[in-house]
Structure formats: C-alpha cells, structure tokens
Amino acid sequence: MAISHSCFVFVIFTAFLLYAVKGCDPPYCDNVDCGSCGNACCNLMFMIPDSTSHDVAEALNSTLKGGGPGGLYEARPLQQGATGVVSIKNHAGPVEFIGQAFHTSRIEQYVDTIDFTIESDPGNYVAGEWEYDTVLKASSISQVGGAYCDEGQNYNNIMTLVTALGFDFKVKHTDDSCPPPPPI
C-alpha cells in the first residue's frame, strides 16, 4: 500500500516536532538529571593537567566573552564587580577563582545557571595514574522551576563549554546528579 503525500508530510512534520520539543541540543544529552538538586542539575569536577588555575580562568573568560560554543553562553555579573570568572585568592580556602554564566538552550530557549570554582595544587593531585594540576568544578541548574528531567541539558551545558576550552581533562561526577545512562 502506498503512503499518500499528505500522510508522508504528516510523518515528517511529527518527527520534526518531536525533535523540536526536546530541550537538549546534542552531543552531550545522554546524562539526564531528574531533580537531584530539587530541580534538574549537574555537578562535575574536571581534573586538568599541565595548566594553572589562571590558565583555566583565562580560557573560561575568553570563551564566555565570545558567547561560548554556539553563542549560547553569557558571562554573568559577580559580587566582585566583574563578569565571568574572577580571582578570589585573597579569601581563605583552596578556591582561587569563581565564576558564573548563563546558558540558553537553542531549541526551547530555557536558561540555566552554571557556577564555577577553580583551584590548583602545587603538589599535583593524583587520580589513579593520572596527575593533574588544576581542578575546575562546575554546576549547572535549570532556572525554570519544575524542571524535573532535563533531557541531559545541564550535563551538556558544562561538557560543551569545558570541551571548548581546549584542555585535556578527566571528568568526575561529584554527586548523583546527571548520571551516565544505564548500560544497554
């Protein structure tokens, strides 16, 4: 039985709508979070070798000032009077830089907040057999209330931005947010 032209158009239109309602624009949309922070969120730690905390902060600021990957990121004003990422080395504790950005999803125009801290260790951390000099912690949370399952958007926000910085890294989940998909 042949499919009529109008039926074919309906199928294509329906497929397009199903794509359009999906909030996350790939590639990193597999780590769906369903309310780990009371709302959809993602908390990750990046271990970066051969780079100082200053290098990572500069790369983040440079990338954010250009709108980030796809022009979907915006450096946000901080308490210290700057936007993006700023030094807080005069405060006690290991964190040397702090920052914030917004990400607006391409498809549904959802806005998420991404917070960053950056710290270094002169003795080099060791993760297994892998040494690294700098730790970038990033947290993304959906701003819209009631965002229970996020289609992987918060994980995508962080991974897309950090990958664009151009550093080698290993990533670690810091809690049970944005878990990897179950094995098939």
SERO-4910 file (N, C-alpha, C, O; in steps of 0.05 Angstrom, whole numbers):
BEGIN
 pado doro    nc1    nc2    nc3   cac1   cac2   cac3    cc1    cc2    cc3    oc1    oc2    oc3
  Met    A     17    -23      0      0      0      0     18     25      0     36     27     16
  Ala    A     13     43    -17     29     67    -20     20     88      1     -4     90      7
  Ile    A     39    102     11     33    124     30     27    149     15     41    157     -3
  Ser    A      5    161     22     -3    186      8     16    208     15     30    207     35
  His    A     17    228     -3     35    251      2     29    265     28     47    272     43
  Ser    A      3    269     34     -5    283     59      3    267     83     10    278    104
  Cys    A      1    240     82      9    223    104     40    225    108     49    227    131
  Phe    A     55    225     86     84    228     88     92    254    100    109    255    118
  Val    A     79    276     92     84    303    103     78    303    132     93    314    148
  Phe    A     56    290    140     48    289    169     70    275    185     77    284    207
  Val    A     80    252    175    100    237    189    126    254    192    137    255    214
  Ile    A    134    267    171    158    284    172    153    307    192    171    313    208
  Phe    A    130    320    191    124    342    209    124    333    238    134    347    255
  Thr    A    112    310    243    112    299    270    140    293    280    146    299    303
  Ala    A    156    282    263    184    276    271    199    302    277    214    303    297
  Phe    A    194    323    261    207    349    267    197    360    294    213    370    309
  Leu    A    171    358    299    161    368    324    173    353    348    179    365    369
  Leu    A    176    327    346    188    312    367    216    321    372    225    322    395
  Tyr    A    231    327    351    258    337    354    257    365    367    273    371    385
  Ala    A    238    382    358    237    409    368    230    412    397    239    430    410
  Val    A    214    393    408    206    396    436    228    385    454    227    390    478
  Lys    A    247    370    444    269    360    460    286    384    468    294    400    451
  Gly    A    292    388    493    306    411    503    335    412    497    347    433    493
  Cys    A    348    389    496    377    388    494    386    385    464    375    368    449
  Asp    A    405    401    457    417    400    430    444    385    432    462    395    445
  Pro    A    446    361    420    470    344    424    496    359    419    496    380    406
  Pro    A    518    348    429    524    320    431    522    307    459    522    282    460
  Tyr    A    521    322    480    524    310    507    497    308    522    494    319    544
  Cys    A    477    296    510    450    296    521    442    270    534    418    267    541
  Asp    A    460    252    538    453    226    549    451    225    580    439    207    591
  Asn    A    463    244    594    464    244    623    440    261    634    443    284    642
  Val    A    417    249    634    392    262    642    391    264    673    397    244    687
  Asp    A    384    287    683    380    290    712    351    294    718    338    311    705
  Cys    A    341    280    738    313    282    746    312    292    775    306    277    793
  Gly    A    317    318    778    313    331    804    333    327    826    325    329    849
  Ser    A    358    321    819    378    315    840    382    339    859    389    335    882
  Cys    A    377    363    850    381    387    866    354    399    874    353    423    880
  Gly    A    333    384    873    306    394    877    295    405    850    271    410    848
  Asn    A    312    408    831    306    415    804    328    401    787    347    390    799
  Ala    A    326    400    762    346    387    745    373    402    748    373    427    747
  Cys    A    395    387    751    421    399    754    443    380    746    438    357    739
  Cys    A    468    389    747    491    372    742    515    384    757    519    408    755
  Asn    A    530    367    771    554    376    785    577    358    777    577    334    781
  Leu    A    598    371    765    621    356    754    647    369    764    648    393    770
  Met    A    667    352    765    694    361    772    713    353    749    713    330    740
  Phe    A    728    372    739    747    367    717    775    369    728    783    389    740
  Met    A    791    348    723    819    347    731    836    353    707    835    338    687
  Ile    A    851    375    708    865    386    684    895    386    689    904    398    708
  Pro    A    910    371    673    939    370    676    953    394    661    941    406    643
  Asp    A    977    400    669    995    418    655    983    446    650    989    458    630
  Ser    A    966    455    668    954    482    666    950    493    694    944    478    713
  Thr    A    954    519    696    949    532    722    920    540    725    905    540    705
  Ser    A    912    546    749    885    556    753    881    582    737    859    587    727
  His    A    901    598    735    900    623    720    895    617    690    879    631    677
  Asp    A    909    597    679    904    589    651    875    581    646    863    589    626
  Val    A    864    566    664    837    556    661    817    579    664    798    581    649
  Ala    A    822    597    683    805    621    687    805    638    662    784    648    653
  Glu    A    829    643    651    832    660    627    817    647    603    803    660    588
  Ala    A    820    621    600    806    607    578    776    608    581    762    612    562
  Leu    A    766    605    606    737    608    610    727    636    604    707    639    590
  Asn    A    742    656    614    733    684    608    734    690    579    715    702    568
  Ser    A    755    682    565    757    687    536    734    673    521    722    685    503
  Thr    A    729    648    528    707    633    515    680    645    521    664    648    502
  Leu    A    675    653    546    649    665    553    645    692    540    623    699    532
  Lys    A    666    708    539    664    735    527    656    733    498    643    752    487
  Gly    A    663    712    485    655    708    457    628    694    454    621    687    432
  Gly    A    614    691    476    588    677    474    589    647    478    568    634    478
  Gly    A    614    637    480    616    608    484    608    592    459    601    604    438
  Pro    A    609    566    460    602    549    437    574    556    428    555    555    444
  Gly    A    571    561    403    544    567    391    533    594    398    510    600    391
  Gly    A    548    610    413    538    636    422    516    635    442    500    654    445
  Leu    A    514    612    457    492    607    475    499    613    504    482    608    522
  Tyr    A    523    622    510    532    627    537    535    657    542    541    672    524
  Glu    A    531    665    567    534    693    575    547    695    602    537    684    622
  Ala    A    570    708    603    584    713    628    565    731    645    553    750    635
  Arg    A    563    724    671    545    738    689    560    756    708    583    750    715
  Pro    A    547    778    717    560    795    737    564    780    764    547    764    772
  Leu    A    587    786    776    594    773    801    594    794    824    595    818    819
  Gln    A    593    785    848    594    802    872    619    820    871    618    843    881
  Gln    A    641    810    860    666    825    859    666    847    839    686    862    837
  Gly    A    645    851    824    643    873    805    651    866    776    647    882    758
  Ala    A    661    842    772    669    833    745    647    815    734    628    809    748
  Thr    A    651    806    709    633    785    698    650    761    691    674    763    686
  Gly    A    637    738    689    651    714    681    664    700    704    651    688    722
  Val    A    691    701    704    708    687    725    727    708    736    739    723    722
  Val    A    729    708    763    746    728    776    763    714    798    755    693    809
  Ser    A    786    726    804    803    715    826    791    721    853    781    743    858
  Ile    A    793    701    871    786    705    899    808    694    916    804    683    938
  Lys    A    833    697    907    856    687    921    860    699    948    874    688    965
  Asn    A    848    722    953    851    735    979    832    723   1000    834    730   1024
  His    A    815    704    993    798    690   1012    812    665   1021    828    653   1007
  Ala    A    805    657   1046    816    631   1056    804    608   1041    782    609   1030
  Gly    A    819    587   1039    810    563   1026    824    558   1000    839    575    990
  Pro    A    820    535    988    835    527    964    825    540    938    840    540    919
  Val    A    800    550    937    790    561    912    804    587    906    806    605    923
  Glu    A    813    589    881    828    613    872    811    631    853    815    655    852
  Phe    A    792    619    839    775    634    820    747    624    823    742    600    830
  Ile    A    728    642    818    699    635    820    686    649    796    695    670    787
  Gly    A    664    637    786    651    649    763    623    639    759    614    620    772
  Gln    A    609    652    741    582    645    734    576    652    705    585    672    695
  Ala    A    559    636    693    549    641    666    521    631    663    512    614    679
  Phe    A    507    642    644    481    631    636    484    616    610    502    623    594
  His    A    468    596    606    467    582    581    438    582    572    420    575    588
  Thr    A    432    590    548    405    589    537    404    567    516    419    567    497
  Ser    A    386    548    520    384    526    501    374    536    474    357    553    473
  Arg    A    384    524    454    378    533    426    349    527    419    336    543    406
  Ile    A    339    504    428    313    495    418    290    508    433    272    520    421
  Glu    A    289    506    459    267    516    475    272    543    489    254    554    502
  Gln    A    296    553    487    304    578    500    303    577    530    297    597    543
  Tyr    A    308    554    542    310    551    570    336    564    579    356    561    565
  Val    A    336    576    602    361    589    613    369    573    638    353    568    656
  Asp    A    395    565    638    406    551    661    430    567    672    442    582    657
  Thr    A    435    564    697    457    578    710    480    558    714    476    536    725
  Ile    A    504    566    707    528    550    710    547    565    729    554    588    724
  Asp    A    554    552    751    573    563    770    600    548    769    600    524    764
  Phe    A    622    563    772    649    551    770    665    557    795    663    579    806
  Thr    A    683    539    803    705    545    820    730    532    808    728    511    795
  Ile    A    753    545    812    778    535    801    798    536    823    801    556    837
  Glu    A    813    513    827    834    512    847    857    497    836    854    480    818
  Ser    A    881    502    847    904    487    838    918    475    863    912    482    886
  Asp    A    936    456    857    952    444    878    980    441    869    986    426    850
  Pro    A    999    455    881   1027    454    872   1039    427    873   1059    421    859
  Gly    A   1029    409    889   1040    382    891   1028    362    872   1036    339    871
  Asn    A   1010    371    855    995    355    836    977    334    849    987    318    865
  Tyr    A    952    335    843    933    314    852    940    289    836    951    291    814
  Val    A    932    267    846    935    242    830    908    227    830    897    221    851
  Ala    A    899    222    806    874    206    802    882    181    788    886    180    764
  Gly    A    884    159    804    895    135    792    924    139    784    940    147    802
  Glu    A    930    136    760    958    140    750    960    167    736    980    172    722
  Trp    A    940    184    738    939    208    723    944    232    741    928    237    760
  Glu    A    964    248    736    970    272    751    957    296    739    955    298    714
  Tyr    A    947    314    755    935    338    745    942    361    764    947    357    787
  Asp    A    941    385    753    949    409    768    926    427    777    928    441    797
  Thr    A    904    426    762    882    444    767    856    429    768    851    410    753
  Val    A    838    438    786    811    427    788    791    449    781    791    470    793
  Leu    A    774    443    762    752    460    755    726    446    763    721    424    754
  Lys    A    711    458    781    685    447    789    664    464    776    665    489    776
  Ala    A    644    451    764    623    465    750    596    453    758    593    428    759
  Ser    A    577    470    763    550    462    770    530    477    752    533    501    749
  Ser    A    512    463    740    491    475    723    464    467    734    460    444    741
  Ile    A    447    487    737    420    482    747    399    497    729    404    519    721
  Ser    A    377    483    724    356    495    708    343    518    724    336    514    747
  Gln    A    339    541    711    327    563    725    297    560    727    285    569    747
  Val    A    284    548    707    255    545    708    248    525    730    258    502    730
  Gly    A    230    533    747    221    515    768    206    491    756    192    494    736
  Gly    A    208    468    769    194    445    759    208    430    737    196    412    725
  Ala    A    233    437    732    249    422    712    258    396    725    279    395    737
  Tyr    A    242    376    723    248    351    736    268    334    721    289    327    731
  Cys    A    262    328    696    281    313    679    289    332    656    272    343    642
  Asp    A    315    336    653    325    358    636    334    349    608    347    365    594
  Glu    A    329    325    600    338    315    573    368    316    571    379    314    548
  Gly    A    383    318    593    412    319    592    423    347    588    447    350    585
  Gln    A    406    367    589    415    395    583    436    405    602    455    418    593
  Asn    A    434    401    628    454    412    646    481    399    642    501    413    644
  Tyr    A    482    373    638    507    360    632    519    371    606    543    376    604
  Asn    A    502    374    586    510    385    560    521    413    563    542    420    551
  Asn    A    508    430    579    518    457    584    547    457    592    564    472    581
  Ile    A    553    441    612    580    440    624    600    427    604    621    439    599
  Met    A    594    404    594    612    389    577    619    405    551    642    405    543
  Thr    A    599    417    539    604    432    515    623    455    520    641    460    504
  Leu    A    619    470    542    636    493    548    664    484    556    683    495    545
  Val    A    667    464    573    693    456    582    709    443    559    733    448    557
  Thr    A    696    428    542    710    417    519    720    439    501    742    436    489
  Ala    A    705    461    498    713    483    480    738    498    491    751    512    476
  Leu    A    745    494    516    768    507    527    794    496    516    815    510    515
  Gly    A    794    472    506    817    460    493    837    446    510    858    438    501
  Phe    A    831    442    536    849    428    554    843    398    554    821    389    549
  Asp    A    864    382    559    860    354    565    847    353    593    853    370    610
  Phe    A    830    334    598    818    332    625    806    305    629    801    289    610
  Lys    A    803    299    655    786    276    663    763    288    679    767    308    693
  Val    A    740    276    676    716    287    689    706    266    709    708    242    705
  Lys    A    695    277    731    685    260    753    659    272    763    656    297    765
  His    A    639    255    768    614    264    780    620    269    810    632    252    823
  Thr    A    611    291    821    615    297    849    592    288    867    595    288    891
  Asp    A    570    280    855    547    270    869    531    252    851    542    243    831
  Asp    A    505    248    857    489    231    840    474    246    818    456    234    806
  Ser    A    480    271    814    467    286    793    476    278    765    498    267    762
  Cys    A    460    282    745    466    277    717    481    251    712    503    251    701
  Pro    A    470    228    722    484    203    720    487    194    691    471    201    674
  Pro    A    508    178    686    510    166    659    486    148    653    474    137    671
  Pro    A    479    145    628    457    127    621    463     98    629    486     90    629
  Pro    A    443     83    635    448     55    642    458     40    618    452     47    595
  Pro    A    475     20    623    485      4    600    463    -10    585    443    -18    597
  Ile    A    467    -13    560    446    -25    543    449    -55    544    433    -70    531
***
